[in-house]
């Protein structure tokens, strides 16, 4: 874990992270636990060993709620349970995603719907579930994890790229609709992060060398490299920032 700044307002904050037990999500869970936040996270597979490890590392145990992010009713129930244990969710990290590779000509309607369910619809439904509680609190922060894939126009997974572009539109729409309630909504766009899944499935020496050639900073991104930006967007340090996309990719794409 890299050294991260401490944001005092995150201590005791009720945080909910989708897909918070592996990959980037696990780094986010750890980072918020180290801030003293009350963290709940969802995941399909059993994350009890991860919770044990986090308690040992941080002295702060997360609340694990096992469910599928595409099951809207189950997610709504999980968010309600998290709110009952930790108080209304003040910070939502929409993180769960599926970047399975798929060719345009081989993608069926069922494939498209399945990928949109996890990569876009779930972001809307979880946001919808936390907004009433955030309104009651007088504000909150929603951070939607997207990707630079749509900025680069990457081939090989068109539904995923389309969903990530949609996440940015959703981010701006929610920011406009709920800004008067003190609810901020921003997107965080990582580059190619070397998670265990990426290394096992898609990282080759040649592919990594080519990607590092596109980066200004010549180091591979690790999951914890994304955590600092997430904490910033969640905290009141970014209190007048909403409807924006923060890119953490080592300098592959340029914005502005």
Secondary structure, 3 states (H helix, E strand, C coil): CCCCCCCHHHCCCEEEEECCCCHHHHHHHHHHHHCCCEEEEEECCCCHHHHHHHHHHHCCCCEEEECCCCCHHHHHHHHHHHHHHHCCCCEEEECCCCCCCECHHHCCHHHHHHHHHHHHHHHHHHHHHHHHHHHHHCCEEEEEEEECHHHHCCCCEHHHHHHHHHHHHHHHHHHHHHHHHCEEEEEEEECCECCHHHHHHCCCHHHHHHHHHHCCCCCCECHHHHHHHHHHHHCHHHCCCCCCEEEECCCCCCCC
